[in-house]
Each structure stands twice: as structure tokens, then as C-alpha cells.
Amino acid sequence: MADSMSEMLRQDMECEGLLECFHDLKALDKEIFQMLCDSAEPLTVDEVAERVDRERSTAYRSVQRLLQAGFIQKEQVNYDQGGYYHVYKPRDGEEIAQDMQRTLNDWYAKMGQLIDEFDEKYSEQRQRAPAES
């Protein structure tokens, strides 16, 4: 990931880069998200771990990051004889895009506020500074 906004704007990014940019997700998270999107049915953590050839705990942490970021959803499946397990599937792409747009709008507003504060602070300092001869 780029160190500054200027560097990031100069990089070639793909849409999946938004996962990292907005939520600091890792390469494995992106891989699992893509796999869930490509899957015909929701998957358990064990199935995810098997498909990405990782330990269950590693897959679980990645699934939890995706869940927290709002990219996937969890569903409970009940056994007929009692008990349950969870499966995971991607959220609707349009909903994810709308969430990212809201986040971007919030970020943009916050940056605008900080730029205004910067301008006020340093404009005042220039006006107070004695003129050089």
C-alpha cells in the first residue's frame, strides 16, 4: 500500500484494491472474498480453510475481518436433530458499494474540515508574522 495519498493516486489500482484501501484487508482476505463471490453456495469456515489451503484459525480470522468490514454476511443453518453451524456469503455488491461511497463521503468531509483548519491556523500565523525587510 502506498505511504501517501499522492503515491496512491499514481498507482494502478483494481477495484479489489478498495478492500485494502477502505478496510486495511490483507491479500488472504481479498482471496477469500473473491472465492466466496465465485462460490455457488455459502461456505463454512472449514470449507473456506480447505479451499485456500490454510489453517482453520487463519481462515476464521480472515472471515471475521471480512464480516466486520461488511463485505460478507453470516447465516445460521440449523440441524434437524438440534444444533447449528454458520455459513458465509458475500453481501450484495451494490450495498457494499453504497457503504464505501458513504465512507468516502465522510472521509472527504473530514479532510475538507481539516484543510479549512490548516488554512485558518497558518493564514493567521502569516498575518501575525513580522514583515521581513
C-alpha positions as CSV (number, residue, x, y, z in Angstrom):
1,M,0.0,0.0,0.0
2,A,1.2,3.5,-0.8
3,D,2.6,5.7,2.0
4,S,0.9,8.9,0.9
5,M,-2.3,9.9,-1.0
6,S,-0.1,11.2,-3.8
7,E,1.6,7.9,-4.2
8,M,-1.6,6.0,-4.0
9,L,-3.1,8.2,-6.8
10,R,-0.1,7.4,-9.0
11,Q,-0.6,3.6,-8.5
12,D,-2.6,1.4,-10.8
13,M,-5.4,0.1,-8.7
14,E,-8.0,-2.5,-9.4
15,C,-11.5,-2.4,-7.8
16,E,-10.4,-5.1,-5.4
17,G,-7.9,-2.6,-4.0
18,L,-10.8,-0.9,-2.4
19,L,-10.9,-3.8,0.1
20,E,-7.4,-2.9,1.3
21,C,-7.8,0.9,0.9
22,F,-11.1,1.2,2.8
23,H,-10.6,-1.5,5.4
24,D,-7.0,-2.5,5.5
25,L,-7.8,-6.0,4.4
26,K,-5.0,-8.4,3.6
27,A,-4.2,-10.4,0.5
28,L,-5.8,-13.5,2.1
29,D,-9.0,-11.5,2.9
30,K,-9.3,-10.5,-0.8
31,E,-8.7,-14.1,-1.9
32,I,-11.4,-15.4,0.4
33,F,-13.8,-12.6,-0.6
34,Q,-13.3,-13.5,-4.3
35,M,-13.7,-17.2,-3.5
36,L,-17.0,-16.6,-1.7
37,C,-18.2,-14.5,-4.6
38,D,-17.4,-17.3,-7.0
39,S,-19.0,-20.0,-4.9
40,A,-22.4,-21.3,-5.9
41,E,-23.4,-21.6,-2.2
42,P,-22.4,-20.2,1.2
43,L,-19.4,-21.8,2.8
44,T,-18.4,-22.8,6.3
45,V,-15.1,-21.6,7.8
46,D,-13.8,-25.2,7.4
47,E,-14.7,-25.2,3.7
48,V,-13.0,-21.8,3.3
49,A,-9.9,-23.0,5.0
50,E,-9.7,-26.1,2.8
51,R,-10.1,-24.1,-0.4
52,V,-7.4,-21.6,0.4
53,D,-5.2,-24.3,2.0
54,R,-4.8,-22.5,5.3
55,E,-5.3,-23.5,8.9
56,R,-8.9,-23.1,10.2
57,S,-7.9,-20.4,12.7
58,T,-6.2,-18.3,9.9
59,A,-9.3,-18.6,7.7
60,Y,-11.6,-17.8,10.6
61,R,-9.6,-14.5,11.4
62,S,-9.9,-13.5,7.7
63,V,-13.6,-14.3,7.6
64,Q,-14.1,-12.2,10.7
65,R,-12.2,-9.2,9.2
66,L,-14.5,-9.5,6.1
67,L,-17.6,-9.8,8.3
68,Q,-16.5,-6.7,10.4
69,A,-15.8,-4.7,7.2
70,G,-19.3,-5.6,6.0
71,F,-18.3,-7.4,2.8
72,I,-19.8,-10.8,3.8
73,Q,-22.7,-12.0,5.9
74,K,-23.1,-14.9,8.3
75,E,-26.1,-17.2,8.3
76,Q,-27.1,-19.8,10.8
77,V,-28.0,-23.2,9.5
78,N,-29.9,-25.5,12.0
79,Y,-29.6,-29.2,12.1
80,D,-32.9,-31.2,12.2
81,Q,-31.8,-33.0,15.4
82,G,-30.7,-29.8,17.1
83,G,-27.6,-27.7,16.9
84,Y,-26.4,-25.4,14.2
85,Y,-23.4,-24.1,12.2
86,H,-22.6,-20.9,10.3
87,V,-22.1,-20.3,6.6
88,Y,-20.7,-17.2,5.0
89,K,-21.6,-15.5,1.7
90,P,-20.8,-12.1,0.1
91,R,-23.2,-9.2,0.6
92,D,-24.8,-7.7,-2.4
93,G,-22.2,-5.7,-4.4
94,E,-24.5,-2.7,-4.7
95,E,-24.9,-2.5,-0.9
96,I,-21.1,-2.8,-0.4
97,A,-20.5,0.0,-3.0
98,Q,-23.0,2.2,-1.3
99,D,-21.3,1.7,2.1
100,M,-17.9,2.5,0.6
101,Q,-19.4,5.6,-1.0
102,R,-20.8,6.8,2.3
103,T,-17.4,6.1,3.9
104,L,-15.7,8.1,1.2
105,N,-18.1,11.0,1.6
106,D,-17.5,11.0,5.3
107,W,-13.7,10.9,4.7
108,Y,-14.0,13.7,2.2
109,A,-16.0,15.9,4.6
110,K,-13.5,15.3,7.3
111,M,-10.5,16.1,5.1
112,G,-12.2,19.3,4.0
113,Q,-12.7,20.3,7.6
114,L,-9.0,19.6,8.4
115,I,-7.9,21.6,5.3
116,D,-10.0,24.5,6.5
117,E,-8.5,24.3,10.0
118,F,-5.0,24.1,8.4
119,D,-5.7,27.2,6.3
120,E,-7.1,29.1,9.3
121,K,-4.1,28.2,11.5
122,Y,-1.4,29.0,9.0
123,S,-3.1,32.0,7.5
124,E,-3.3,33.6,11.0
125,Q,0.4,32.8,11.6
126,R,1.4,34.5,8.3
127,Q,-0.7,37.6,9.2
128,R,0.9,37.8,12.7
129,A,4.5,37.3,11.5
130,P,6.5,40.5,11.2
131,A,7.2,41.5,7.7
132,E,10.7,40.9,6.5
133,S,12.7,43.8,5.1
